[in-house]
Amino acid sequence: MLEPDNRSALTELLRPPRGWRLEHAVGTTFTLDLQAALRVPMSLAAQRDRVDDELGVLGSIARAADRIDVFAQAGALSFGHPRTDLVVFLEPMIHPVTTRPGGVFHPKVWFLEFARDDERCYRFLCASRNLTFDRSWDAAVRLDGTPSSHPDAPARNAPLTRLLLALPTLTVNPMPTGRRRSLEALAGRLAAVEWEHPDGVSDLGFEVWGLGEDPEPQLKGGRMLVVSPFVSEGGLRKLGALRRPSHLISRAETLDQLPSTALGPRLHLTSFDASTGLTEPDDDGTAGSHAGEQLTGLHAKLTVVEYWGSAYARIGSQNATDAGLTRNVEAMVTLRGRIDTLGIDATVSALGDLLIDHEQQPLPEPDPHAELDRMLDRALATVAATPVRIRTEPMAEGFRLLVGADPSVPGASPDVTLDWAPVTVEGQRRAWPPGPHSAPTVVEGLELAEVTPFLLVTARAEGRFRSTVLLARLENDPAGRQEAIVARKLGDPAAFQRFVALLLEFERLGEAAATTTGWGATGPGGSPLDATGLFEPLVQAVAGDHAGLADVDRLVRYLRDSKRDVLPEGFDALWAALWQAHRSLAKEAGR
């Protein structure tokens, strides 16, 4: 938790326990890289074997995305690099949100529900990391829990259920009714969860800020430790760090900006050694294998207070700033435990060589572009908080998008130029804003796979530019968009066979009996009926009323209609029989 040598990738922390499957996952983040978001369904679906090819990634996302909801600050979404059309599968799970004026949506938490037959178990992650490929040092708390009748559970979990229930009220676009009801039901079940305490922790609790009445954290005591990459004098005063002996760990550039009124003999300044780079575990728990694998810089946020022989630690998303403590939506886990585990000396000692005593240095010349970039970001945040609607219409060949916005949508200021384009056809850039709903802007000549609600909006001024991804509300969504993306990846019958196996395997993930990521080219005995190698998993899916069968049927119909010759020999007859059996069983069961 506070030990630099105990490092875990987010994908490892999200992974279901062995023998359990994902039921529902809800995550929150400030910034969101859509490329990084692709790893969430991968980690929740790829229980045993690393999914390291595009087809495996596609199978994981296709089956897991309908169980995942991610809420992120509007204006802080990016498309990532390299570009991929797989983000079409993320559309239902991404929900841009806005907050009260002057604040931002800043919590970094995950609520996870897992199922095994009729049993349920839960996990809560509270961290300082955004859902991006950032490689900075972060702090995270993982709590595992089970349903309980303990009378204290609802009151203890009230901040968590309050945050969950508030999320749909913050979205730019209305959250679909089914997803909203699922989230509300999850909040109801989460209220009764009893959480296991980490080693050395005698009590725990939760804080959620920025949703009305803010909590009153336990900050009484003697010495204080504050770890925060961003700090303000007002934030330190609110925490009480300037009226007691306090140890402040931050970035060197942040410490250099503190005014003299915040300094004194009681405040010990320590900077985080940005030159110390240790390798972060990759998604399979081994050393990172992609560019930028070294952990550098500080992003962790925590405070520790020692009081009457105990240590109180607060870990989560909240910086020691005025905004963090008064305006933003933030989430923290609070832990009470032994001083030798959670105390200041134990924490500082664990960080060891990562820390350097800091003496303030003269401030460098201000970056001439910094204020300009902030202005561009503010323009993008305003635009991204505006609902945009896209209506799709078929053409003789392909599709057109009719992109409309409310007449009140903010336009470009005299100092900033704004333009936009669908992320799939970035060459067709248009001036912001789109036309009103009565006379929308038209984008024509799109292939089915290019239809998208994701718009790339760019703000430009004085040779600088910043971009964000805006998620519009898509109407008249043409059937087969996802199947069109999948079909692009299926080059031969073997690829089709493997993809179907991956789709059907998701429900089995975590079961001790499952030992492979797919089935072989032939089934048991290599019988003629099993010439496709899919007989066993398909029969198991029919018997278990597997939801993935409907996905397979849509894909098969699309491949037939588009005359793509990738269906294995003999599959048509096998599928017709099994699909009819599935429909008959569903009818008998009244489904």
Secondary structure, DSSP 8 states (H G I E B T S, - for coil): ---TTS---HHHHHS--TT-EEEEEEEEESSEEHHHHTHHHHHHH-SSS---SHHHHHHHHHHHGGGEEEEEETT-EE--SS--GGGGGGGGGEEEE--STT--B---EEEEEEEETTEEEEEEEEES--BS---SB--EEEEEEEE---TTHHHHHHHHHHHHHHHHHHBSS---HHHHHHHHHHHHHHTTEEE---TTEEEEEEEEESSSS-------SS-EEEE-SSB-HHHHHHHTTTSS-EEEEE-HHHHHT--GGG-STTEEEEEE-TT--EE-B-TTSSB--STT-EE-SB---EEEEEETTEEEEEEES--BSHHHHHTSBEEEEEEEEEHHHHSHHHHHHHHGGGEEE----------TTHHHHHHHHHHHHHHHTS-EEEEEEE-SSSEEEEEEE-TT-----TT-EEEEEEGGGTTS-EESS-EETTS-EEEEEE-GGG--SEEEEEEEETTEEEEEEEE-EEES--TTHHHHHHHHH--SHHHHHHHHHHHHHGGGTT-TT--SSS--SS-GGG-GGGTTS-HHHHHHHHHTT-THHHHHHHHHHHHHHTT---S-TTHHHHHHHHHHHHHHHHHHTT-
